[in-house]
Amino acid sequence: MRRAEILQEIRIMRSEEAYSVWTEKRLTQEEAARIVGVCSRTFRRYINRYEEKGLDGLLDKRLTQV
């Protein structure tokens, strides 16, 4: 597995965990974004993509285009 793929998997796992905790109202959106390592605006974009497409929405499209 390439480094980029490993990092993507880590980002997806963190995003999933942060989303779960955020939907349970245990964290604010800003705190959840900090866990993922992004700004709150990017976290909102991740939320929208996750709700529309599930985990596939979180995949980095640059890595899937070969």
Beta strands, then each sheet from edge to edge (+ up, - down):
end
